[in-house]
């Protein structure tokens, strides 16, 4: 993650920083963060802190490191 003065990011910014699409970002949330699939509908209204992005970046890299794995 590059340096930026912002502390909070919206869904589009978070996905861009992670280098993935918004759909893939939502998939990461469903796989690792959200309790219910319907909670993803709130992801566009949620703000994400830099520490949230760090955790999601680690989860994404672990998932993508598996052979044949891709965030759907």
N, C-alpha and C positions, 0 to 999 in steps of 0.2 A: 504494500500500500504506500502510495506516495505521500509526501507531506502536504498537508493542507491545514488552513486555519479553522476549518469547520469542525465542530464536535459531533453534530448530528446530521444524518443523511436520510433522504426519502428512499423509497424502494428502487426507483430508477437509478439514482446516484449510487446506491449500494451495489446494485448489479453491475453497473459500469466499472466501479472501483475493483470489484472482484473479477472482472473480465468475462462475465457470463450474461446471458439474456435474463430478462425479468422472469420468464417462464422457468428457467433453470434455477434462478434465485428462489422462486416460490417452491420449487421442488425440494431444494435444500431445507427450507423452513419446514415443509411437511415431513421430511424424512428425519430431521434431527431436533426440531425445536417445538413445533406445535403439537398440542394434545389431540386436536380434532382437525380433520381435513377442512372443515368449513371455516376454521379460524383463518385460513389463508385469505379469505375475502377482506380481512382487516389489514392485510400486509401493506396495501397501498396507502393506508392512513397512518401507519406506524412509522416512527422515526427510529433510526438505528444509530447507536453510538459507535465510535471507533472500535471499542472493545468487542462489540457485537460482530463487527465486520472481521475482526481478527479471528474470532472463533469460527465464523462461517468460512473464512478463507482456509483455515486448518481442516475443517470438515470436508470442504470441497476438494482440497488437495489429497486428503486420505482416500476419499471415494474415487477420485480420478486415477489414483495410483494403482488401483486394483486392475488386473488384466481384464480387458474387455468392458470395463465399467465406464459409464458416462452419465452425468447428471441428465436425466430425461426431461 
